[in-house]
Amino acid sequence: MLARLAESIELINDGVKAVRIICSGLRPGVLDDLGLAAAIEWQASEFATRNNIDVRFQFRPLIYTWMVTERRRLSEYSRSA
């Protein structure tokens, strides 16, 4: 009985680990900690490592800043309408 309980607990722990891996793949912690550019750079690096290919990431802060500003402005406009 105890062996079966231990096996069940191990299966649950493995399931929790798998869910954590899937979740971090969907929304990396880097996104919250360092921002969008760092998260994309990290994802590109991970993709390159997994697939053994060269990936180059170029971030253009002015375009990104404009996109974020426009998104905020549209969001504020839709709330006030």
Secondary structure, DSSP 8 states (H G I E B T S, - for coil): -HHHHHHHHHHHHHHHHHHHHHHHHHS-HHHHHH-HHHHHHHHHHHHHHHHT--------HHHHHHHHHHHHHHHHHHHH-
